[in-house]
């Protein structure tokens, strides 16, 4: 279970971390933020499956990033990086995305379907997520992710 959760968590970290470099100094609007999130999800599908996620996550996630797994386990940024280094993401799909902006805070919710492997063990999971990003120095930074499994892993 921890292996599957690690793959989903790392996928979401990769997916939302690109927001870090794409906000401007003007106050964000919800439509633009959602468009940016959806665009980045699609762009980062390729990065995730090509193994480019570690360096990007290291650079763009907030230093105080926190992940809460479906089992309630809490991991910091360094633990997420370590898990990502052990994961191979074969495919991922993010859908049913909703983005809400509250001043300098962005909350994205949606569904993630992830396939991959950790230490040679295949994983496939479906979960709902809530990701929180804040704007620091005009950049969106992912600071927290919480996952909830919504379906049993598929064979």
Secondary structure, 3 states (H helix, E strand, C coil): CHHHHHHHHHHHHHHHHHHHHCCCCCCCCHHHHHHHHHHHHHHHHHHHHCCCHHHHHHHHCCCCCEEECCCCCEEEHHHHHHHHHCEEEEEEEEEEEEEEEECCEEEEEEEEEEEEEECCEEEEEEEEEEEEEEEECCEEEEEEEEEEEEECCCC
